[in-house]
Amino acid sequence: MPFALSKRTLTEGSSPPFEAGRKLGVVEMALVWKVLHEDAQCPSRVVLAKVAQSHLPIAVSVRHLNRLRAKWKLNRRKGRPRQSALSCPVWAGTALVPVTPHLSCVGVHLFAHWLDQQEGFVPVVACLQQAIEAYKHTPLADDFALLHHRQQTLLRRVQALFFAPLLGIETLTGFDTHEHPLQTLIGRGYHSSTLSQFLGQLERIDAAEALMPTLLPDTVGQITYVDGHLIAYWSRLSMHKGKITMLGRIMAGSQAIIAHSETGHGLFVEYHPPDIHLSHIIVDYCQKVSTATGSSLFVIDRAVNSVAMACAFDQQGLGLLCMLDDNEHQGRQSFEATLVDTLEDGTKVYSGPWQMPRPEDPRHFVIVEPAEGKTLVYWGTSKLQEVLETTEWPRVYRERSERQENGFKRMIDHGALNTNYGRKKIVGPDRHQERAREKLDQSLEVAQKRVTKKVEAVKARQTKVTESESRGHGKRLEQRRRALALGEKERQDAEDTQAKLSERASVLGVPRERADRDFRKQTIMTLRTLWLENALTSFMAVLLGTFNLKVSLDCILRIFFERSGARLKTDSQVIYWVNTTGLSVSYQRLLTEVVDGLNAMDLRDEGKPIRVRLKELSP
């Protein structure tokens, strides 16, 4: 809109429409306007000096600045400034234009605006308020600050925790040391002490259980992917240990069991100690997920591959798709296979039961035999066979890698999934010692039976030797003496084995104790990570729908979310500039497509349309 040269009255509340020129951009003009608005009689050289103090120097002459002042009717008379109280700037009654010349993480700000339009935090705050009210009515409830927080306070603190990974803050102490734009993002800043207290109070009201339903989308598909992710934990206290897959070490930690929908949407999370095998908890976990989502088909990796697991899922009325270990079959000849499909690359898909009938095994198998490479065998329960075509089993199982394994990597990179929260421990019986003692007790029982058997055998052979001696046997006596000597050796070996096992049992000593982590804070923050991943996935789906390019979330985070820029708010619109300094030509083209897509999404800030533009900073 062209700028009107007519003199405005003091009652007007609008700001002048800025347009980028050849020498000055919109941000620079807005800064000059801001300085002149505060003091219209300020000399032009002083105006340039004040703008330079904002760390945004502008390379224009005083003469050019005077032209702008004349255009805006903010020029002053020649000579020294007068001190008359009657003189006032023509634009003194107009609205001040808020300008943020240095804005970090521009993409995060635009992502936050999109979340506000989608009311993404409304259900979270509502569930928190319900959990607070429920806690207030519990017997002997304590009184602490969270119980008196206003809705706006809850919203801002939840947002601070939510956006932290996108701002490069993984631990809460990072709020004390990192330069972050929380002030411009949510309206105020926080330090770790405040957010640590907030997280601790969420733990006291058991917020994780109350917030779990907020993960569920409006519609959930019929297939759910489940996998475990182990997170290492370092402590001087004796704790239960498990194999931390990402590090390849046996150490303390925590095991997150996470469920995703077939679209990659996080649905459910539950934590367990790392020494508990997935097969011991997976049936109850899937039952909880099925109750919460209505989904009854589950895809899990080979950690649950067993006949017992298939029978357990059948008893619960749940479907399970898994993969058979390579050492359990000899290829297609191990099955009574029937050809069901031939793929374009020549891969043949067969279906059928075992070649040799196994009445105790209820599983049905799908064999994929590629033209080159090893044969892969998938198995499913009767429920899965009823609902899903056998030709779809390999495709559905292969999608598990993208949905979960790659999803875990993304959440580690930009969701702080591997960060530990909370130091509380729960001390209990040493399960490692109990398992070792149980195993030794079983071995001792077997060893005792073996010793008893060998002792009886020696007595019997001794009786035969005595009999041969009394009858004057020659060759038979020699044979029986050799058998007796062998029996004595076997008895001695059995007694030695029993003695070693008894010594190992005595080394175990009295029952000991080991600690487990208190997973309440960790579960809350993992919920945060899943919210973030779900929101980013939805945002990417909307953004990619505005243009035809294929681009990954990681690329968008690098070239857009992490870049700095500027922001200008007028009475009619909000303008964001994204710096392109350092981007190659190809990435500048991609960022241009992203900016065009954002402008097509009709983002708004307090009802004002948001416009996004690219800007290259001067060296």
SULGI-V671782 format. One record per backbone hydrogen bond with DSSP energy under -1.0 kcal/mol. NH is the residue of the N-H (numbers start at 1). CO is the residue of the C=O. If there is no record, write none. Layout:
NH/CO
NH/CO
This chain:
12/9
21/24
29/25
30/26
31/27
32/28
33/29
34/30
35/31
36/32
37/33
38/34
39/35
42/39
47/43
48/44
49/45
50/46
51/47
52/48
53/49
54/51
55/52
60/58
65/61
66/62
67/63
68/64
69/65
70/66
71/67
72/68
74/69
92/89
94/91
100/567
103/565
106/563
107/560
109/105
110/106
111/107
112/108
113/109
114/110
115/111
116/112
117/113
118/114
120/115
125/121
126/122
127/123
128/124
129/125
130/126
131/127
132/128
133/129
134/130
135/131
136/132
137/133
138/135
141/138
147/144
148/145
149/146
154/150
155/151
156/152
157/153
158/154
159/155
160/156
161/157
162/158
163/159
167/163
168/165
169/164
174/171
175/172
176/173
178/174
185/181
186/182
195/191
196/192
197/193
198/194
199/195
200/196
201/197
202/198
203/199
204/200
205/201
206/203
207/202
211/207
212/208
214/211
215/212
216/213
224/297
225/260
226/299
227/258
229/256
231/254
233/252
240/515
242/251
244/249
248/244
249/244
251/242
254/231
255/272
256/229
257/270
258/227
259/268
260/225
261/265
264/261
267/259
268/259
270/257
272/255
276/273
280/277
281/278
282/278
285/281
286/282
287/283
288/284
289/285
290/286
291/287
292/288
293/289
294/290
297/222
298/319
299/224
300/321
304/301
305/302
310/306
311/307
312/308
313/309
314/310
315/311
316/312
317/314
318/313
319/296
321/298
322/379
324/377
328/325
334/331
335/332
336/353
337/335
338/351
340/349
341/349
343/347
346/343
348/369
349/341
350/367
351/338
352/365
355/334
361/358
364/380
365/352
366/378
367/350
368/376
369/348
376/368
378/366
379/322
380/364
381/320
385/381
386/382
387/383
388/384
392/389
396/392
397/393
398/394
399/395
400/397
401/398
403/399
404/400
405/400
406/401
408/404
409/405
410/406
411/407
412/408
413/409
414/410
415/411
417/411
419/416
426/516
428/514
430/512
434/430
435/431
436/432
437/433
438/434
439/435
440/436
441/437
442/438
443/439
444/440
445/441
446/442
447/443
448/444
449/445
450/446
451/447
452/448
453/449
454/450
455/451
456/452
457/453
458/454
459/455
460/456
461/457
462/458
463/459
464/460
465/461
466/462
467/463
468/464
469/465
470/466
471/467
473/468
478/474
479/475
480/476
481/477
482/478
483/479
484/480
485/481
486/482
487/483
488/484
489/485
490/486
491/487
492/488
493/489
494/490
495/491
496/492
497/493
498/494
499/495
500/496
501/497
502/498
503/499
504/500
505/501
506/502
507/503
508/504
514/428
515/238
516/426
518/424
523/519
524/520
525/521
526/522
527/523
528/524
529/525
530/526
531/527
532/528
533/529
534/530
535/531
536/532
537/533
538/534
539/535
540/536
541/537
542/538
543/539
544/540
546/543
556/552
557/553
558/554
559/555
560/556
561/556
562/557
565/103
566/577
567/100
568/575
569/98
570/573
574/609
575/568
576/611
577/566
578/613
579/564
580/615
583/580
588/584
589/585
590/586
591/587
592/588
593/589
594/590
595/591
596/592
597/593
598/594
599/595
600/596
605/608
608/605
610/603
611/574
613/576
615/578
